[in-house]
Amino acid sequence: MMAVKGWDTTMWKEEGMKRVSRWVTVVMLAVVAVSGRRASAEQGVIAGTDLGFVGPLKELKDRTTTGGVLGPFAGYMFNSYLGAVAQVDLLGLPTKDRIGVGDNDTAWALGAHAGPRVALPFGGGELYATYQAGVFTGLAPQSPIDGTSWGYSTGGGINARVTDQLLIGASLRYNRLDQRATGSNGTRDDVQYLIGALSVVYNAVPAPPAPPPAPKPVAQAEPAPPPPAKKKIVLRGVNFDFDKSNIRADARPVLDEAIATLKAEGTVTIVAEGHTDSRGTDEYNQALSLRRAKSVRDYLVAGGIAANRISVEGFGESQPVADNKTDDGRAQNRRVELRIRSE
């Protein structure tokens, strides 16, 4: 009685694992397509190695048994989701002796392949998938893999983060080579096998740049004591950058306060007195100090103070309030003081 050919459990498992490795790639590509707009700037070199087993499929399974693989790889992630990777697989599978044929004891093969790598990062690591095409060659004559051909490797895995730059994980890849293996029943098909491996990955994502140091606050010059008045009025002075006469951003609130005070005290007139540090000639510093005093006057006039209430004077470097031998002292000397003339 002839047996009816039905589902072979082993073949069903093999086909299922191949489908899983293919669908992992498809799903990951879809995830990246949806999430690509949120890609961060986490880019950098990745490198590591796979160490695991080789499970022969189809006709190759009739000629070999489960073997091992070492697969170093390196690549670059353009952002958190998309990159490229190149890998070299060195694999060996023990062969099954055929009667009357001098088979090599081990089928050795070497593959070099490269392709895109997509990843989906999460808090403790990443899911990833890859599709790589390249060249595969047999290294042992008289074995099921003894030619050189094109082929591809596709699949994915999961990596868990151990440190900021070190991950460990597991992967599963389906491989198909464009060279024929002959089964025990005489059928021939492409060399096919699965690779399951543990992975160690170094992810050299550059650290974010350190924020620039906060600018050193410039000490405000002590205000000139106002003359006796019916009301106590305090107007603070402002400082300037080296060789500059433009109003700095940190001086605007001080001058705005002076404008409010002068508007409240409508009879007060003031003198804007400009000063410099000791760098430069006397003539140059005299002119610079006067320009600084005029800049303050123009700011107050723009704020609504009548121009005839403000006079300007330049004293150059002649009236320092701090030591001109230090950067901090010179910064204090580059100033304009507001002095009340009368009420």
Rosetta blueprint (number, residue, H / E / L):
1 M L
2 M L
3 A L
4 V L
5 K L
6 G L
7 W L
8 D L
9 T H
10 T H
11 M H
12 W H
13 K H
14 E H
15 E H
16 G H
17 M H
18 K H
19 R H
20 V H
21 S H
22 R H
23 W H
24 V H
25 T H
26 V H
27 V H
28 M H
29 L H
30 A H
31 V H
32 V H
33 A H
34 V H
35 S H
36 G H
37 R H
38 R H
39 A L
40 S L
41 A L
42 E L
43 Q L
44 G E
45 V E
46 I E
47 A E
48 G E
49 T E
50 D E
51 L E
52 G E
53 F E
54 V E
55 G E
56 P E
57 L E
58 K H
59 E H
60 L H
61 K H
62 D H
63 R H
64 T E
65 T L
66 T L
67 G E
68 G E
69 V E
70 L E
71 G E
72 P E
73 F E
74 A E
75 G E
76 Y E
77 M E
78 F L
79 N L
80 S L
81 Y L
82 L E
83 G E
84 A E
85 V E
86 A E
87 Q E
88 V E
89 D E
90 L E
91 L E
92 G E
93 L E
94 P E
95 T E
96 K L
97 D L
98 R L
99 I L
100 G L
101 V L
102 G L
103 D L
104 N L
105 D L
106 T E
107 A E
108 W E
109 A E
110 L E
111 G E
112 A E
113 H E
114 A E
115 G E
116 P E
117 R E
118 V E
119 A E
120 L E
121 P E
122 F E
123 G L
124 G L
125 G E
126 E E
127 L E
128 Y E
129 A E
130 T E
131 Y E
132 Q E
133 A E
134 G E
135 V E
136 F E
137 T E
138 G E
139 L L
140 A L
141 P L
142 Q L
143 S L
144 P L
145 I L
146 D L
147 G L
148 T E
149 S E
150 W E
151 G E
152 Y E
153 S E
154 T E
155 G E
156 G E
157 G E
158 I E
159 N E
160 A E
161 R E
162 V L
163 T L
164 D L
165 Q L
166 L E
167 L E
168 I E
169 G E
170 A E
171 S E
172 L E
173 R E
174 Y E
175 N E
176 R E
177 L E
178 D E
179 Q E
180 R E
181 A E
182 T E
183 G L
184 S L
185 N L
186 G L
187 T L
188 R E
189 D E
190 D E
191 V E
192 Q E
193 Y E
194 L E
195 I E
196 G E
197 A E
198 L E
199 S E
200 V E
201 V E
202 Y E
203 N E
204 A E
205 V L
206 P L
207 A L
208 P L
209 P L
210 A L
211 P L
212 P L
213 P L
214 A L
215 P L
216 K L
217 P L
218 V L
219 A L
220 Q L
221 A L
222 E L
223 P L
224 A L
225 P L
226 P L
227 P L
228 P L
229 A L
230 K L
231 K L
232 K L
233 I L
234 V L
235 L L
236 R L
237 G L
238 V E
239 N E
240 F L
241 D L
242 F L
243 D L
244 K L
245 S L
246 N L
247 I L
248 R L
249 A H
250 D H
251 A H
252 R H
253 P H
254 V H
255 L H
256 D H
257 E H
258 A H
259 I H
260 A H
261 T H
262 L H
263 K H
264 A H
265 E L
266 G L
267 T L
268 V L
269 T E
270 I E
271 V E
272 A E
273 E E
274 G E
275 H L
276 T L
277 D L
278 S L
279 R L
280 G L
281 T L
282 D H
283 E H
284 Y H
285 N H
286 Q H
287 A H
288 L H
289 S H
290 L H
291 R H
292 R H
293 A H
294 K H
295 S H
296 V H
297 R H
298 D H
299 Y H
300 L H
301 V H
302 A H
303 G L
304 G L
305 I L
306 A L
307 A H
308 N H
309 R H
310 I E
311 S E
312 V E
313 E E
314 G E
315 F L
316 G L
317 E L
318 S L
319 Q L
320 P L
321 V L
322 A L
323 D L
324 N L
325 K L
326 T L
327 D H
328 D H
329 G H
330 R H
331 A H
332 Q H
333 N H
334 R L
335 R E
336 V E
337 E E
338 L E
339 R E
340 I E
341 R E
342 S E
343 E L
